[in-house]
Amino acid sequence: MTSQDEAPQAPADEHADLWLTSAELASWMSVVRLITRLPWAIDAQLQRDAGLSMVEYMTLAMLSESPERTLRMSVLAEHTSTSLSRLSHLVKRLESRGYVRREPDPSDGRFTNAILLPAGMSKLEAVAPGHVAHVRHLVVDNLSGERLRRLGQDAERILRRIDSPAR
């Protein structure tokens, strides 16, 4: 029993569950290096071989896979994990190169659509083989089919946690 003058002593390991074990820390540091270096490696290849950043390539690719090669800017921002403001600047650069154009959404003029132009599709078709080869070299060919499938599932599980409301 403690007197009123004595504060109860917290167990020394009260926060032990907050710290990572050495095995967890080693795995986490590998993930940190991967999420830091992989985008850099992909971006560097795209810049060197195509004069495009990774997010510019992603923007062209997302548009190429969309009906009528058109997406609302807000949807495109979500799909490329970028802010609408940053995407607007990026699309402006792509417009100046003749790869895309923007126009009001005909179904709701409050929104703006980004539209992939033939020059943008040609650029994407020219760049894609080298990009895919680089992605294969770095990731796909480095893992068995099962490991790649599980990596994709694990990534989706983490993304769902990121996208879910905080507890």
C-alpha positions in Angstrom: 0.0 0.0 0.0 1.3 3.5 -0.8 0.9 6.6 1.3 -0.7 9.7 -0.1 2.7 11.3 -0.7 3.9 8.4 -2.8 2.9 8.0 -6.4 2.2 4.5 -7.5 5.1 3.1 -9.4 4.4 2.1 -13.0 5.9 -1.2 -14.0 9.2 -0.8 -15.9 7.8 -2.5 -18.9 4.5 -0.6 -19.0 5.3 0.6 -22.6 7.2 -2.5 -23.7 4.3 -3.4 -26.1 4.9 -0.1 -27.9 8.4 -1.0 -28.9 9.3 -3.3 -31.8 11.2 -6.5 -31.2 14.5 -6.8 -32.9 12.9 -9.0 -35.6 10.0 -6.6 -36.1 12.4 -3.6 -36.3 14.6 -5.4 -38.9 11.5 -6.1 -41.0 10.2 -2.6 -40.6 13.5 -1.0 -41.6 13.5 -3.2 -44.8 10.0 -1.9 -45.6 11.1 1.7 -44.9 14.1 1.3 -47.3 11.8 -0.3 -49.9 9.1 2.4 -49.8 11.8 5.1 -50.0 14.1 3.6 -52.6 11.7 1.8 -55.0 9.8 4.9 -56.1 13.1 6.7 -56.5 14.5 3.9 -58.7 11.4 3.8 -60.9 11.2 7.6 -61.1 14.9 7.7 -62.1 14.4 5.2 -64.9 11.4 7.1 -66.2 13.1 10.4 -66.1 16.2 9.1 -67.8 14.5 7.1 -70.5 11.3 9.1 -71.1 11.5 12.5 -69.5 8.5 11.7 -67.3 8.2 11.4 -63.5 6.6 8.4 -62.0 3.4 10.3 -61.2 3.3 11.7 -64.8 3.6 8.2 -66.1 0.9 7.0 -63.7 -1.4 9.8 -64.8 -1.0 8.9 -68.5 -1.5 5.2 -67.6 -4.6 5.8 -65.6 -6.1 7.9 -68.3 -5.2 5.2 -70.9 -7.2 2.6 -69.0 -10.3 4.8 -68.4 -13.4 4.8 -70.6 -12.8 7.3 -73.4 -9.4 7.9 -71.9 -11.0 10.5 -69.6 -11.2 10.9 -65.8 -12.3 13.6 -63.5 -9.3 15.4 -62.0 -10.5 14.5 -58.5 -10.7 10.8 -59.3 -7.3 11.0 -61.0 -5.8 12.6 -57.9 -7.1 9.8 -55.7 -5.8 7.1 -58.1 -2.3 8.7 -58.3 -2.2 9.4 -54.5 -1.6 13.1 -55.1 -3.4 16.3 -54.0 -5.7 18.0 -56.5 -3.5 21.0 -56.4 -0.3 19.0 -57.2 -2.2 17.1 -59.9 -3.4 20.3 -61.5 0.2 21.5 -61.9 1.3 18.2 -63.2 -1.5 18.1 -65.8 -0.7 21.6 -66.8 2.8 20.4 -67.6 1.4 17.4 -69.6 -0.9 19.8 -71.4 2.0 22.0 -72.5 3.6 18.9 -74.0 0.4 18.0 -75.9 -0.2 14.8 -73.9 -3.5 15.7 -72.2 -6.2 18.4 -72.2 -8.6 19.5 -69.5 -12.2 20.5 -70.0 -15.3 20.8 -67.9 -17.2 17.6 -67.2 -20.2 17.7 -69.6 -22.3 15.8 -67.0 -21.5 18.3 -64.2 -19.6 21.5 -65.0 -18.4 21.8 -61.5 -15.8 19.2 -62.2 -12.9 19.1 -64.6 -11.9 16.1 -66.7 -8.4 15.2 -67.9 -8.4 13.6 -71.3 -5.5 11.6 -72.8 -4.6 12.9 -76.3 -3.2 10.8 -79.1 0.3 12.2 -78.5 0.0 11.2 -74.8 -1.0 7.7 -75.8 1.9 7.5 -78.2 4.3 8.6 -75.5 2.9 6.0 -73.1 3.1 3.2 -75.7 6.8 4.2 -76.4 7.7 4.4 -72.7 5.8 1.3 -71.4 8.1 -1.5 -72.6 11.2 0.0 -70.8 9.2 0.8 -67.7 7.7 -2.7 -67.5 11.1 -4.3 -68.1 12.5 -2.2 -65.2 9.6 -3.1 -62.9 10.0 -6.7 -63.8 13.7 -6.5 -63.1 13.3 -4.8 -59.7 10.2 -6.5 -58.4 8.2 -9.1 -60.4 11.1 -11.4 -61.5 12.6 -11.1 -58.0 9.7 -12.9 -56.4 7.9 -16.2 -57.0 4.3 -15.9 -58.3 3.0 -16.8 -54.8 5.2 -14.3 -53.0 4.2 -11.6 -55.5 0.6 -12.4 -55.0 1.0 -12.3 -51.2 3.0 -9.0 -51.4 0.1 -7.5 -53.4 -2.4 -8.8 -50.8 -0.3 -7.4 -47.9 0.0 -4.1 -49.6 -3.8 -3.9 -50.1 -4.3 -4.8 -46.4 -2.0 -2.0 -45.3 -3.7 0.5 -47.7 -7.1 -0.4 -46.3 -5.8 0.4 -42.9 -4.4 3.7 -44.1 -7.7 4.6 -45.8 -9.9 3.6 -42.9 -10.8 6.2 -40.3 -8.4 6.4 -37.3 -9.5 4.6 -34.2 
